Amino acid sequence: MGVLMAVDRALSDARRGDEDAFDALLSPLLDPAFRLATVMLDGRSDAEDAVQEAAVKAWSRLAGFRGDGVGFRPWFLAVVVNECRMARRRPWWRVIRLAQPERAGDAAPGSERDVSPGDVAAERVDLARAIAGLAEEDRLALFLHFYLDLSLAESARVMRVPVATAKSRIYRAARRLRPAVAAEEVFDR
Amino acid sequence: MRDDIRRAFADSTQAPHPALGNAIRARLAGRPTVHSARPLALAVAAAAALVIVAGGLALLAPRQERFEARPAAPPPSALRSPAAELTPAPASPAPAPAPPIPAAGQPYSCDATSGGQAAPLTAPVSMTAARVGTAAGYDRFVIEYDGPVPVFQVSLRGSPTFTQDGSGRQLTLQGETGVLVRIEHGTGYPSYRGPVDFTPAYPALKEARLTGDFEGVTQWGLGISSGRCLRVFTLTGPDRLVIDVQQPD
């Protein structure tokens, strides 16, 4: 309860133009927002740009945010999703990037080998690849519901679709990863 | 299935660069919200209506402002622009000569190590790469720069919990103890586009995470297994700071 009251107060202060209050609201959301942006966009740079733009827009639109039963978190994530969609629609000459050549590891001393953070067990790699192969909207649905642990209503809000659409999209995406999965396993709460 | 998908997303996505929050703060500093801008717009409209109604009289009568110009509020101390990072601190004492840096092959030490060169404030050195690796007897963490390795301090910590600069958030890394790597004026934003969180789970080095890039100070936290000592040195071609963590016997 105390946390909720603190969030409400920060929200109220931020609406009045208190930058520190907005910072307190936004800081815990930068990690999920950035990860969300990387799910939708290629590369850290585009994701950082999208989160920055979303933060600026959220700040400028904060006075219009009334809650309406939806918390600040899904509201801001919805702004991020919208910004990512806009980034994907930009002309190709604004988003195309040259491939970055891989750097060789340090030659001396010792024989260290570079390690990718995604260097994990094979089955996890397979699942990650399968997720990467999904359509963007399906990937987004899974990320919101499973990784960010958003409820169906919150996921629907972020995707800007009806709850029933969000539910079918999440279930469809889950079945593309595991065709035999039951609905109860996907929506277990 | 929920846990599997969560792990897959955790592996395939990365935490943001710590300086992202600072970049956003810098963009927001002084920028009005719609809320604070709305009275201004209404006041402008009201003033315009008065001008129309009063006609030429308004030109003759002393004009009364219907709104107060909002002075640009200075940003809070926490909201510094990136340029502020380049502002030299007043009356800072002359830097002490750096102690000698142990070369590769020297014994491991559990004492704090410092070194590096003070980069000119007008031409700060940028972090361009970071990586982890393992070899017989040690695990390695490397930070690469586009110039001489800036002033750094490397010290062992009693726990793998670090405070994220800027946000103040507590980050607990994998491992039993920690290593704090502090670099002055060697920012990684926006030059560094690589991972900010490595979880190699080596014998000694369990995790390396960028815990801060704030006001000119970059910090990496290392989570390591307990009882490990370090070998810290610099290399050139390219310039890099190397931290070897001694593996268990």
Interface residues (C-beta under 8 A of the other chain):
Chain A: A14 R15 R16 G17 E19 D20 F22 D23 L26 S27 P28 L30 D31 A33 F34 R35 T38 V39 G43 R44 S45 A47 E48 V51 Q52 A55 V56 W59 S60 R61 L62 A63 G64 Q100 R103 G105 D106 A108 P109 G110 S111 E112 R113 D114 V115 P117 G118 D119 V120 R124 L127 A128 I131 A132 L142 F143 F146 Y147 A174 L177 R178 V181 E185 V186 D188
Chain B: M1 R2 D4 I5 R6 R7 A8 F9 A10 D11 S12 T13 Q14 A15 P16 H17 L20 G21 A23 I24 R25 R27 L28 A29 R31 P32 T33 V34 H35 S36 R38 P75 P76 A78 L79 A104 G105 A129 R131 V132 G133 T134 A135 Y138 R140 V142 E144 G166 S167 R169 P190 R193 P195 D197 F198 T199 P200 L235 R240 V242 D244
